[in-house]
Amino acid sequence: MTTDALARAPTEATRRVFFALWPDEGQRLGLVHATAKATRACGGRPVPAANLHVTLCFLGSVAAARVAELDAVARRVAASRRAAEAAVTLDFERLEHWARPQLLCALAAAPDSSAVAPRAQALARGLGAAALAAGFSPDLKPFRAHVTLARKVVKARFDERIRPLRWQFTAFALIESRTLAAGPAYSVIGSYPLVEAEKVRT
């Protein structure tokens, strides 16, 4: 194919996607209130409450035609986790300033355990491994259970401890990220239960 033909060839549609623990409105507002003072003091750009989440596995740009494959990956991982009736609980207790990416983040630790969010870690590892096996290119950096609260943070004057706040999840989600003039916008492609429905109701 000539250079001119390559230039005229249509590019394949892609979607920027990731797996996440997707909180409800009450969980988000609770974290916003618990961290409001620090978020104001950090001098950064607050993340809108509707965008707060915990990333489990970032996939990046994937062919739109392959999103159905990711849905199948998620269903398999969720089914394997449901066998253990493993809801994910995160207790947010402190803040960190990540200097290089200029982020203010809320960090979580697992309740009643010296390990940091072991169920979330296991879920993140499982999703990364399953996506890799399916031919995707997930970001396999070590998982850190966190929520990004503000961006463009150039100073770190805030109280690192916050009032403990618990988020509990009985499902995870596949999320699409789009860049708009006003900033990132997220939408849920699919949600995948980690606990059987009757267990959630009891």
C-alpha positions, 0 to 999 in steps of 0.5 A, spaced: 500 500 500 502 506 498 503 512 503 497 516 500 493 510 500 495 509 507 493 516 509 486 515 506 485 508 509 480 509 515 483 508 522 479 502 526 475 505 531 477 504 538 475 505 546 479 507 552 477 502 557 479 500 564 476 495 570 474 499 576 470 499 583 465 503 581 462 507 587 455 509 588 453 516 589 453 516 597 459 513 597 462 518 593 459 524 597 462 521 603 469 521 601 468 528 598 466 531 605 471 527 608 477 530 604 474 537 602 479 541 607 485 537 604 482 538 597 481 545 597 488 546 601 492 542 596 491 547 590 490 542 585 484 541 580 478 537 584 476 531 580 468 531 580 464 527 585 461 523 579 468 521 577 471 518 583 473 510 582 478 505 584 481 503 578 483 495 578 486 494 571 487 499 565 486 497 558 488 503 554 485 504 547 482 497 545 479 496 538 471 497 539 470 491 536 473 487 541 469 490 547 465 484 547 471 480 549 473 484 555 465 483 557 467 475 556 473 476 560 470 480 566 464 475 566 469 469 567 473 473 573 466 475 576 464 468 576 470 465 579 470 470 585 463 469 586 465 462 588 468 465 594 462 470 595 468 475 596 465 482 596 471 487 596 471 492 602 476 498 602 477 503 608 480 509 606 484 512 612 489 517 609 491 521 603 498 522 599 501 527 594 503 523 588 509 528 586 510 526 579 503 525 576 501 531 581 495 527 584 492 528 591 489 521 592 485 517 598 489 511 600 485 504 602 487 499 607 483 492 608 480 492 615 482 487 620 488 485 616 496 487 615 495 486 608 493 492 603 486 491 600 487 483 599 481 482 595 481 488 591 489 486 589 486 479 588 481 481 583 486 486 580 491 481 579 485 476 576 483 481 571 490 483 569 492 476 567 485 474 564 486 480 559 493 478 558 491 471 556 485 474 552 490 478 547 490 485 550 495 489 553 493 491 560 497 495 565 500 490 570 503 495 574 502 493 582 495 495 584 494 500 589 487 501 592 486 509 591 482 514 589 484 520 585 481 526 588 485 532 585 490 533 579 495 538 578 497 538 585 504 542 586 504 542 593 502 538 599 500 542 605 494 537 608 493 533 614 495 526 611 489 522 616 482 523 614 476 520 618 476 513 616 471 511 611 468 504 608 467 503 601 464 496 600 463 493 593 459 487 591 460 488 583 466 491 579 465 495 572 468 495 565 468 503 564 469 507 558 473 514 558 472 519 554 476 526 553 471 532 553 473 539 553 470 540 560 475 534 562 474 526 562 467 523 562 466 516 564 461 511 562 459 504 565 459 499 559 458 493 564 457 491 571 459 484 574 457 481 580 462 478 585 456 476 590 450 472 589 444 476 588 441 473 594 447 474 598 446 481 597 439 482 599 440 479 606 
